[in-house]
């Protein structure tokens, strides 16, 4: 999901109008409309303001939003970061695999440690090959 879709989803699922959110967030209705249509991107300050208006954290606001660009190892779940930095296992995991694995959740939870991530990697690799 893209950020503008997430912003619209948050507002819609709460049954709010653009005007309602704009008033609480102290931003203009046209600006909020542009954000929800993907015509402009918000600053971090605006994200914090919108999160406050929805009474959620910025992390929760960004939940499920796909971002483009390079991910750093620090942004990866801990066990996956450990797997990638492992001198023996890490080199076989390509950036495409890292991107795929980093999106995996099992029953709403992420694998906990390096071994869990490695087992998932092996299972997926076996299925796809």
BELTA-V281256 format. One record per helix or strand. SS is the DSSP state (hx for helix, st for strand). FROM is the first residue (numbers start at 0). TO is the last residue. If there is no record, write none. Layout:
SS;FROM;TO / SS;FROM;TO
//
This chain:
hx;2;12 / hx;17;24 / hx;28;35 / hx;43;52 / hx;57;60 / hx;72;74 / hx;77;84 / hx;89;91 / hx;94;100 / st;105;105 / st;108;108 / hx;113;127
//
